[in-house]
C-alpha cells in the first residue's frame, strides 16, 4: 500500500532523491525536492509566469488601460506546460487509484 503524508519525513525525501522509494510512499507535490535541478526548473517556470504578468501590467499602466483578460491570457500561456504536466500526473494518479480500488474489491 502507498503511504500518503502531507509532511515529508527525512526518509521519504532521501529515498526520493536516491530513487530508492521502497516503502511505496506517495511523493506527489514533492517532485521539486528530487534534486536541485528540479527545484530550480520549477522556480524558473514560476518566475516566467510572474514576469510575463508584471510586464503586461506595466505596459497597461503606461497606456492607461486595464485589460484583465490579457493578463489572464499571458498567465495561461506561460503556465501551459505546468498545467499540462499536472493534468498528466492527475490522470496517472487516477489510474493508480482505480487499480487499487479494483484490487481491494477483488480481495473481498
C-alpha positions, 0 to 999 in steps of 0.5 A: 500500500502507498503511504500518503503524508502531507509532511515529508519525513527525512526518509521519504525525501532521501529515498526520493532523491536516491530513487530508492522509494521502497516503502511505496510512499506517495511523493506527489507535490514533492517532485521539486525536492528530487534534486536541485535541478528540479527545484530550480526548473520549477522556480524558473517556470514560476518566475516566467509566469510572474514576469510575463504578468508584471510586464503586461501590467506595466505596459497597461499602466503606461497606456492607461488601460486595464485589460484583465483578460490579457493578463489572464491570457499571458498567465495561461500561456506561460503556465501551459506546460505546468498545467499540462504536466499536472493534468498528466500526473492527475490522470496517472494518479487516477489510474493508480487509484482505480487499480487499487480500488479494483484490487481491494474489491477483488480481495473481498 
